[in-house]
Amino acid sequence: MDCADIALIVLAAGLGSRFGADKLSVPLDGLPVGLHIAHTSNSIDFGWRFAICSPASPLTPRYCEYGFTVIDNANPEAGQAHSLHLAIRAAEDTDAKALLVSLADMPFVTEGLLRKIAACPTMAASYNGRNAMPPVLFPRSHWAALLNMQGDAGGRSLLHAAQKVEASAAQLRDIDVPDDLVRPADA
């Protein structure tokens, strides 16, 4: 699929309760954790870019600098599915053929991985053949089903038939606790 037909979605409204603070604003290699995915994707010509953020997020102006339309999630405690619903509603007003959903707390995702995932109709990252996980590409035909998801499940149940792109554990690592900020050797 052509990247110009894809809406990139960054889910950045999580509560960060296990981290104990706003983990997305914590510096990592000179950039806030939550902006790594924006920086990494900057050279890919996605047709649309949406960042779903908590209201008054300090990262909002920075996402705008990277060309994202920021959508406030005033109810982040409703879980990841609620953020995804907000993104889908915004993307429905575009001509996007697919959503590439990424998580702001996964700063080690590479441009190459994003490009591989964007290349197929339904694609997800995987490590050692394990379950499909973000970043993930959902074609428009899946959007209605995604709108029925609740809580933190996101689109997990729709990924059983997705093609998988092999990625390293380091690339797919997320930041949940302060100790996770140590950059893995193979990232």
C-alpha positions in Angstrom: 0.0 0.0 0.0 1.2 3.5 -0.7 2.0 5.5 2.5 0.1 8.4 1.0 -3.1 6.3 1.5 -2.4 5.6 5.2 -3.3 7.6 8.2 -0.6 7.3 10.9 -2.1 7.2 14.4 0.0 7.8 17.5 -1.9 6.8 20.7 -0.4 9.1 23.4 -3.1 9.5 26.0 -2.2 6.7 28.4 -2.2 7.4 32.1 1.3 6.1 32.7 0.2 4.8 36.1 3.0 2.1 36.4 5.6 4.7 35.5 4.4 7.0 38.3 4.7 10.2 36.2 4.2 11.5 32.6 6.4 9.0 31.0 5.9 10.4 27.5 7.6 13.7 28.5 10.6 12.0 30.1 13.8 12.6 28.0 15.3 9.6 26.1 18.4 10.3 23.9 17.6 14.0 23.8 13.9 13.7 22.8 10.8 13.0 25.0 9.8 9.4 24.9 6.4 10.3 23.3 8.0 12.1 20.4 10.3 9.3 19.2 7.6 7.8 17.0 6.9 11.2 15.5 10.5 11.8 14.8 11.1 8.3 13.4 8.1 8.6 11.0 8.9 12.1 9.9 10.5 11.1 6.6 7.6 8.8 5.6 5.0 10.5 3.5 1.8 9.3 5.3 -1.3 11.0 4.0 -2.5 12.0 7.4 -1.1 12.1 10.9 -3.1 12.0 14.1 -1.9 12.0 17.7 -4.4 11.2 20.4 -3.3 13.0 23.5 -4.5 13.9 27.0 -5.9 17.4 27.2 -3.1 19.9 28.0 -0.4 17.4 27.1 2.9 19.3 27.0 3.7 17.3 23.8 0.7 18.7 21.8 2.7 21.6 20.3 5.6 19.3 19.4 3.3 16.8 17.7 1.9 19.8 15.6 5.5 20.7 14.6 5.8 17.1 13.2 2.6 17.7 11.1 0.2 15.8 13.4 -3.4 16.8 14.0 -3.8 16.5 17.7 -7.1 15.0 19.1 -7.7 15.5 22.8 -8.8 12.4 24.7 -10.6 13.9 27.7 -11.4 10.4 29.0 -8.0 8.4 28.9 -9.2 6.2 31.7 -11.6 4.6 29.2 -8.6 2.7 27.8 -6.7 2.4 24.6 -9.9 1.4 22.6 -11.4 4.9 23.4 -8.3 6.6 21.9 -8.5 4.3 18.9 -12.2 5.3 18.5 -11.2 9.0 18.4 -8.6 8.3 15.8 -10.9 6.3 13.6 -13.6 9.0 13.8 -11.0 11.5 12.6 -9.7 9.2 9.9 -13.3 8.5 8.6 -13.3 12.1 7.4 -10.3 11.4 5.1 -9.7 9.3 2.1 -7.3 7.0 4.0 -7.4 3.4 3.0 -5.8 2.2 6.2 -4.6 3.2 9.7 -1.1 2.5 10.9 -1.6 2.5 14.7 1.5 3.1 16.8 2.0 3.7 20.6 3.8 6.7 21.9 5.5 4.7 24.6 7.3 2.5 22.1 10.3 4.8 21.3 12.5 2.1 19.7 10.3 1.4 16.7 12.4 2.0 13.5 11.5 3.7 10.2 12.3 0.5 8.4 9.7 -1.4 10.5 7.1 1.2 9.9 7.7 1.0 6.2 7.5 -2.8 6.2 4.2 -2.7 8.1 2.8 -0.1 5.7 3.5 -2.2 2.7 0.7 -4.8 3.2 -3.1 -4.8 3.6 -3.2 -6.0 7.2 0.1 -6.2 9.0 1.4 -6.2 12.5 4.8 -6.5 14.2 5.8 -9.7 15.9 8.8 -11.0 17.9 9.8 -14.6 17.5 6.5 -15.4 16.0 4.6 -14.3 19.0 1.2 -12.5 18.9 0.8 -9.6 16.6 1.3 -6.2 18.3 1.7 -2.5 17.4 2.6 -1.0 15.3 -0.2 -2.4 13.2 -1.9 -1.6 10.0 -5.7 -1.8 9.8 -7.5 -1.5 6.4 -10.6 0.6 6.3 -12.7 -2.6 6.2 -11.7 -3.2 9.8 -12.6 0.2 11.2 -16.2 -0.6 12.0 -15.1 -3.7 14.1 -12.5 -1.5 15.8 -15.2 0.9 16.9 -16.8 -2.0 18.8 -13.7 -2.7 20.9 -13.6 -1.6 24.6 -11.0 -1.1 27.3 -7.3 -1.7 26.6 -7.9 -4.5 24.1 -7.4 -2.2 21.2 -7.7 -4.2 18.0 -6.0 -7.3 19.3 -8.9 -9.6 18.4 -8.7 -8.6 14.8 -5.1 -9.5 14.4 -5.3 -13.3 14.3 -5.1 -13.4 10.5 -2.7 -10.4 10.1 0.5 -11.0 8.3 3.4 -10.5 10.7 6.6 -8.5 10.2 9.4 -9.9 12.3 11.0 -7.3 14.6 13.5 -7.4 17.4 12.4 -7.5 21.0 14.2 -4.2 21.4 12.2 -2.5 18.6 8.9 -3.5 20.2 9.8 -2.7 23.8 7.6 -0.1 25.5 8.2 2.1 28.4 6.2 1.1 31.4 8.5 1.8 34.4 11.6 4.0 34.8 14.0 1.1 34.3 12.6 0.6 30.8 14.4 3.9 29.8 17.7 2.1 29.3 18.2 1.7 25.6 18.5 -1.9 24.5 21.7 -2.9 22.7 20.0 -4.0 19.5 17.6 -1.0 19.1 
